[in-house]
């Protein structure tokens, strides 16, 4: 079951970045919170407008975007 219908982009909201349900919660921000080690429960507690499916939609969106053949060079440790 896809949750991508929860991800929207509107030039008048967050400069057109992908956001959750038209609200000012960019997908990028949710991914950064998860990458920083926050749990879904912590994110939901801090942002009560969000739902579990919103976070899962952000992850689904990121999976699709990163599946593209474009790579970003970085220095390996």
N, C-alpha and C positions, 0 to 999 in steps of 0.2 A: 504494500500500500504506500503510495507516494504521498508525501506531505508538502510537495513543492508549491501547492496552491497557497500556502501560508507565506511564501516569499514573494515580495512585490518590489517594484522599482518605479519611482515617480520622481521626475526632475525637481519637484517642489518639496520633496522630503529627503533630508540628508544628502542633498546634491545628487540625487539619482542613484545612490548606492543601494544594493539589495537590503531590504529591511523585512522585519517580521510583521505580517498583517497590516502593513501600511502605517505602523507605529514607528516611532523614532528609536527603534532598537536595531541597529545595523547587524547583519550577519557577521561581519568582521569583528564587532565587539564581543558577540557571544562566543565566537571561536577563540578570541584572545583570552577571555575569562576561563574557558575550558583548558586552554593551553597553559594558563598560569596555575592550574591545579584546582580550580573551584569545581565542586561537584554540581550536578544538576540541581540538587536540593538547595544548595547555597545560593545559586543563581536565582532560583525561583523565590527564595526567601527575600533576596535583595530587590528583585523586580517582580512584584506581585501581579503585574499585568500579563506576565508571560505564563505559558503553559508548557508542559513537558513536550508536547508535539511541536511547539515552536523551536525548541532547542534541537530536537531531532530533525526538523526541517532544515535548520541551519547546517547541521552535519551532512544531511543528504545533499544540499546545495554545494557544499564544499567538496564532497566526494565527486560530484559531477564535474565541477570546475577543474579539479586537480587531475581528473582522468584525461584531460586534453593532453596533447603531445608536447605542449610548450613546457619547458623547464626553466627554472630560475637558478642561475649559477650561484653556488655558495662555496665557501672554503670548508673542507672537511677537517674535523679536529684531529 
